[in-house]
């Protein structure tokens, strides 16, 4: 088991003929992802790495089933593409594109809620169930199948942590990138809930950062979780008022601070690593003591 | 992008929201002239920060002479770390009551939210929660008149003022949507006799929606020259005040690198996310920016996923050969094509580490010794 995507997930690539679309289609194919088609308006009938290209999502659906779509389309076209996919009944959309206007993100999320669509991103590295399916732009070789779920706001930082886990022999069930924007689809709580319900996942790592209140909201849910959660948050040294790359990563009016988030997470029973290299060891210990507790019960 | 008060007020007046009569003054003579036209005035420093009144950035003048003196004192001065370059000189209006009104983005709820209070004039953070009205706006519905009527009722407004207030809420939402705003705030919204007047404006616009800004949208450059240069080549860069220059790929990784430097007792000179998948050309330009800040040491933290370590190393070789690198460089390279990258760096005499712990400790050591 894994969450959201597995070895049977059939994937459509929106914007498959662009540079990024072509490059990452090849990477995903090499990983074993079942890519059933691509969409690029005006390019229908072509092929990219053997994958058929269609002009519209509806045209693709005439030929194949689609479980999820990944976006490599330019920011200003994301809203249209998202609505095209949702209107055609696609239930999972992964938006890699960065710099999507936040008003477009709001409209997309509202419609997705009505239609019961899962949106990952925008500005995400995607998600991966190691050994089964990758829908994203993360490097192929740093993951290892296993029983730890990772949910992260940031890409490279989560690669660093996943890699250090893999080196230590700790594999992952699914790794999900929420995206660095102020308004994104899946939240920490949405993913934590899925990990809590996933029989294969036995421990969870949350990679957060300063800004917004996503970590504080996550802490509320962590209180009721039975599985151990280890968190690492970036931005401990960030000064207020400076936006650190991500649209959401800014301390404004004293909210979204590192200290506030750590306090909330620790009060909820999560273990917070001060430095990224402490994560594997803290997680291993937390999982061992938790399984010890279970035996007692 | 934050707009100055006077820019926000121009947008308000264009959309039928009343503001006090007034104009911008760039020198004390202009301030005196405007005061001669308007009579008693309020002189407001135009900086991108709240709390101007408390910091002494707002003055009342009864005569052109007084206005000239105050303007001379304010212009060019630093207020809350920001230089005052312009003043908004406005007719002093009668204030009967002050309300707070804004529409902002609620990222967690993924919806705009209207916030209003009958206790206006102060920072909304300081208003007791039971005096604040919060109503989320369904983006699929937008704002309808009944929504406004209910907000206005809860604010305690009646009669013609209630109608005006409901109308202003509709217009604020129109501005919020039209200009891709993250925030439109009127604080205070003043009851002046029989009229509602926006006595202040705060508008934040979503930077990335620039491609569809309506004609005439003002542009404010909040970045420093170096930050702008970096932005133009697609690099996210923020100046800080330490002496260890930092380059990393990915925003989270860059932030974590700053944290690690601080953990070892060092002070970063900047935040820099050189992007995922940066090629050697972009990396070389990023490196040149770092060198120009004259740090004690440059720390590079690359976890090569999509970014290839050999590309990064080639950029360093290129810059070293073309302009030389006088500053000590400490590099952490790990991931895709790590071996090739390390070999290239060795040829040009730069040692690399494969973990950030040792690299950061080394960089801090150099910064402290130098």
Interface residues (C-beta under 8 A of the other chain):
Chain A: X75 X76 X99 X100 X101 X102 X103 X105 X106 X107 X109 X110 X111 X114 X125 X137 X138 X139 X142 X152 X153 X154 X155 X156 X157 X158 X159 X160 X163 X180 X182 X183 X187 X207 X209 X210 X212 X213 X214 X217 X232 X234 X235 X236 X237 X238 X239 X242 X243 X244 X245 X246 X247 X248 X249 X253 X254 X274 X275 X276 X277
Chain B: X105 X107 X108 X110 X111 X112 X125 X138 X139 X140 X177 X180 X182 X206 X208 X209 X211 X212 X236 X238 X240 X248 X249 X250 X251 X252 X253 X254 X255 X256 X258 X259 X260 X261 X262 X263 X268 X271 X273 X276 X303 X304 X305 X306 X334 X335 X336 X355 X356 X357
